[in-house]
Amino acid sequence: MGAVSGYDAIVVGAGAAGIFAARELGRAGARTLVLERGGALDDRRCPRRDGPDPCRRCVPCNLLAGWGGAGAYSDGKLSLSPQVGGFLAEFVGPPELESLIAYVDAVYREHGAPDRVHGADPAALEPLRERAGAAGMVLVENPVRHMGTEVCRQVLERLHHEVAGVAEIRFGAPCDGVVVRGGRAQGVRCGYAEIPAGAVVLAPGRSGTGWVAAVAAEAGVPTRPNPVDVGVRVECPARLLADVTDVLYEAKLYYTTPTFSDEVRTFCMNPRGEVVHEVYDGCLTVNGHAYAEARSDATNFALLVKTAFTEPFDDPTAYGRSVARLANLLGGGVLVQRFADLTEGRRSTAERIAKLAIPPTLHDATPGDLAFALPHRHLQDVIETLYALDVFCPGLAGDQTILYGAEVKFYSNRLALDRGLQTPVPGLYGAGDGVGVSRGLVQASASGVWAARSILGPGGAAG
Ligand SMILES: Cc1cc2nc3c(=O)[nH]c(=O)nc-3n(C[C@H](O)[C@H](O)[C@H](O)COP(=O)(O)OP(=O)(O)OC[C@H]3O[C@@H](n4cnc5c(N)ncnc54)[C@H](O)[C@@H]3O)c2cc1C
């Protein structure tokens, strides 16, 4: 570690990546400061989620910012496959990633994550894989430890207690920039103050995408765009998918669509869960989660079309934002439509939605027509994939299935990072979703551990 007066390391962001980085640094004796622009868990209140009010588009959004980051209100599905949830293998290599996953999984369990792992039995998986094959889809093996939203919160509380014992944590403390002098990171800027440190870990999550891009530009760190995922959130009666979700909890299915040869995947499946809002950059999109105990009668999952561009356009994030804004413009927020209405070429109305046996779990979505909001290519991809899914699970393309839109997954631009997740600016590191390394809790946590170990050096001790 660089010898600078002040802190040995500053971690920006207290999501999964920042928490695991700070834990690793602090436990090794490094003087560590965590800066988090949101609040502690008890101070994170969402007017819509925790009360009867509509979304007030708070800044920062309490669903995304604060201790636990975007993971605090998540379903807490720990995906234990190295093929799922990010790109860390491209930096550290597959064997190292497997060992990091085992390490962070053990930490989650020590802090209260349940013992049960879904989808780890090959004998149970095989018939489902065959069924997916018959539907023209590929089912990817993905063992999942499901915490559920309420257990996830308890785990985060315990992690807070532990990290607070080895590192200083400041809430309501947005970091404005990184101080680079003499060609290396020397600390951070918060308002007019500079806080010196030997190393800085940028872990601002997807909600910090714009901020990290500005920091990278100022520090001269190259970035490259990651693709954006555009699609819908599907919700259907839980019984339709029960024989799959009872075994796997979450089915990771990939499909290549006949018309455009696009790759469409199922993502973030929440058996007996609920659909929720997500706010990015002032756009309302959708997401989903499930409690461990309070179960609904509906299962939701995303259908996402991977969307990359070639020259001259290289801003997939702006594209995704435009799609989300269009849906917001038409619906005043999130649109909801019965799949049957979509394929019959008509909008859904409040009356048609009221005829569903299971009402939408996102109560304030506006019945409308997704055909006005999603580009033709994405809409066609979604429709074709739902028909393929109907072969895998009969009934999925039926009249009880609804679609919410738009669901857009913004993956931050990827920073130029070496194997140790250090940028070309010595002392400046990146971890988690916000620097384009991960897109899930496990790989975000693993990247935080790896960046911290890289700062600590081979001896693993604070110097
Ligand atoms: C509703 C929902 C459900 C999800 N469900 C799952 C799931 O079941 N399983 C799964 O694996 N993944 C899930 N995810 C994704 C998962 O939450 C993320 O992959 C993970 O949280 C990424 O961790 P991170 O630390 O990189 O970023 P984040 O968790 O986003 O944390 C970043 C933190 O940095 C802070 N920050 C940003 N900029 C600054 C700044 N300038 N100064 C100070 N602080 C700053 C933010 O306030 C935030 O708290 C879900 C996400 C959502 C939104």
The ligand as an SDF file (V2000), in Angstrom:
LIG
                    3D

 53 58  0  0  0  0  0  0  0  0999 V2000
  -34.6060   -4.9090   -6.8160 C   0  0  0  0  0  0  0  0  0  0  0  0
  -33.2800   -5.5960   -7.0480 C   0  0  0  0  0  0  0  0  0  0  0  0
  -33.1810   -6.9640   -6.8650 C   0  0  0  0  0  0  0  0  0  0  0  0
  -31.9580   -7.6100   -7.0700 C   0  0  0  0  0  0  0  0  0  0  0  0
  -31.8730   -8.9390   -6.7880 N   0  0  0  0  0  0  0  0  0  0  0  0
  -30.6810   -9.5570   -6.8650 C   0  0  0  0  0  0  0  0  0  0  0  0
  -30.5340  -10.8990   -6.4540 C   0  0  0  0  0  0  0  0  0  0  0  0
  -31.4760  -11.5250   -5.9830 O   0  0  0  0  0  0  0  0  0  0  0  0
  -29.3140  -11.5000   -6.5970 N   0  0  0  0  0  0  0  0  0  0  0  0
  -28.2280  -10.8230   -7.0930 C   0  0  0  0  0  0  0  0  0  0  0  0
  -27.1510  -11.4250   -7.1850 O   0  0  0  0  0  0  0  0  0  0  0  0
  -28.3260   -9.5360   -7.4510 N   0  0  0  0  0  0  0  0  0  0  0  0
  -29.5140   -8.8820   -7.3400 C   0  0  0  0  0  0  0  0  0  0  0  0
  -29.6090   -7.5650   -7.6830 N   0  0  0  0  0  0  0  0  0  0  0  0
  -28.3880   -6.8790   -8.1490 C   0  0  0  0  0  0  0  0  0  0  0  0
  -27.4660   -6.5620   -6.9610 C   0  0  0  0  0  0  0  0  0  0  0  0
  -28.1830   -5.8330   -6.0120 O   0  0  0  0  0  0  0  0  0  0  0  0
  -26.2480   -5.7990   -7.4550 C   0  0  0  0  0  0  0  0  0  0  0  0
  -25.5740   -6.5880   -8.4090 O   0  0  0  0  0  0  0  0  0  0  0  0
  -25.2850   -5.4690   -6.3070 C   0  0  0  0  0  0  0  0  0  0  0  0
  -25.9500   -4.7350   -5.3160 O   0  0  0  0  0  0  0  0  0  0  0  0
  -24.0790   -4.6870   -6.8180 C   0  0  0  0  0  0  0  0  0  0  0  0
  -23.2830   -4.3230   -5.7500 O   0  0  0  0  0  0  0  0  0  0  0  0
  -22.3450   -3.0390   -5.8370 P   0  0  0  0  0  0  0  0  0  0  0  0
  -21.6640   -2.9240   -4.5190 O   0  0  0  0  0  0  0  0  0  0  0  0
  -21.5140   -3.0900   -7.0450 O   0  0  0  0  0  0  0  0  0  0  0  0
  -23.3240   -1.7950   -6.0570 O   0  0  0  0  0  0  0  0  0  0  0  0
  -24.5600   -1.2650   -5.2100 P   0  0  0  0  0  0  0  0  0  0  0  0
  -25.1870   -2.3480   -4.4310 O   0  0  0  0  0  0  0  0  0  0  0  0
  -25.3840   -0.5000   -6.1600 O   0  0  0  0  0  0  0  0  0  0  0  0
  -23.9150   -0.2700   -4.1480 O   0  0  0  0  0  0  0  0  0  0  0  0
  -23.2580    0.9190   -4.5250 C   0  0  0  0  0  0  0  0  0  0  0  0
  -23.3430    1.9150   -3.3860 C   0  0  0  0  0  0  0  0  0  0  0  0
  -22.4920    3.0320   -3.7060 O   0  0  0  0  0  0  0  0  0  0  0  0
  -23.1240    4.2220   -3.2880 C   0  0  0  0  0  0  0  0  0  0  0  0
  -22.5820    5.3310   -4.0650 N   0  0  0  0  0  0  0  0  0  0  0  0
  -22.7180    5.5520   -5.3990 C   0  0  0  0  0  0  0  0  0  0  0  0
  -22.0320    6.6530   -5.7680 N   0  0  0  0  0  0  0  0  0  0  0  0
  -21.4740    7.1550   -4.6230 C   0  0  0  0  0  0  0  0  0  0  0  0
  -20.6490    8.2870   -4.3460 C   0  0  0  0  0  0  0  0  0  0  0  0
  -20.2410    9.1340   -5.3150 N   0  0  0  0  0  0  0  0  0  0  0  0
  -20.2620    8.5140   -3.0660 N   0  0  0  0  0  0  0  0  0  0  0  0
  -20.6470    7.6680   -2.0630 C   0  0  0  0  0  0  0  0  0  0  0  0
  -21.4410    6.5820   -2.2780 N   0  0  0  0  0  0  0  0  0  0  0  0
  -21.8320    6.3260   -3.5410 C   0  0  0  0  0  0  0  0  0  0  0  0
  -24.5960    3.9600   -3.5620 C   0  0  0  0  0  0  0  0  0  0  0  0
  -25.3890    4.8230   -2.7580 O   0  0  0  0  0  0  0  0  0  0  0  0
  -24.7440    2.4770   -3.1910 C   0  0  0  0  0  0  0  0  0  0  0  0
  -25.1310    2.3230   -1.8500 O   0  0  0  0  0  0  0  0  0  0  0  0
  -30.8140   -6.8840   -7.4950 C   0  0  0  0  0  0  0  0  0  0  0  0
  -30.9050   -5.5030   -7.6990 C   0  0  0  0  0  0  0  0  0  0  0  0
  -32.1160   -4.8580   -7.4750 C   0  0  0  0  0  0  0  0  0  0  0  0
  -32.1740   -3.3560   -7.6710 C   0  0  0  0  0  0  0  0  0  0  0  0
  1  2  1  0
  2  3  1  0
  2 52  2  0
  3  4  2  0
  4  5  1  0
  4 50  1  0
  5  6  2  0
  6  7  1  0
  6 13  1  0
  7  8  2  0
  7  9  1  0
  9 10  1  0
 10 11  2  0
 10 12  1  0
 12 13  2  0
 13 14  1  0
 14 15  1  0
 14 50  1  0
 15 16  1  0
 16 17  1  0
 16 18  1  0
 18 19  1  0
 18 20  1  0
 20 21  1  0
 20 22  1  0
 22 23  1  0
 23 24  1  0
 24 25  2  0
 24 26  1  0
 24 27  1  0
 27 28  1  0
 28 29  2  0
 28 30  1  0
 28 31  1  0
 31 32  1  0
 32 33  1  0
 33 34  1  0
 33 48  1  0
 34 35  1  0
 35 36  1  0
 35 46  1  0
 36 37  1  0
 36 45  1  0
 37 38  2  0
 38 39  1  0
 39 40  1  0
 39 45  2  0
 40 41  1  0
 40 42  2  0
 42 43  1  0
 43 44  2  0
 44 45  1  0
 46 47  1  0
 46 48  1  0
 48 49  1  0
 50 51  2  0
 51 52  1  0
 52 53  1  0
M  END
$$$$
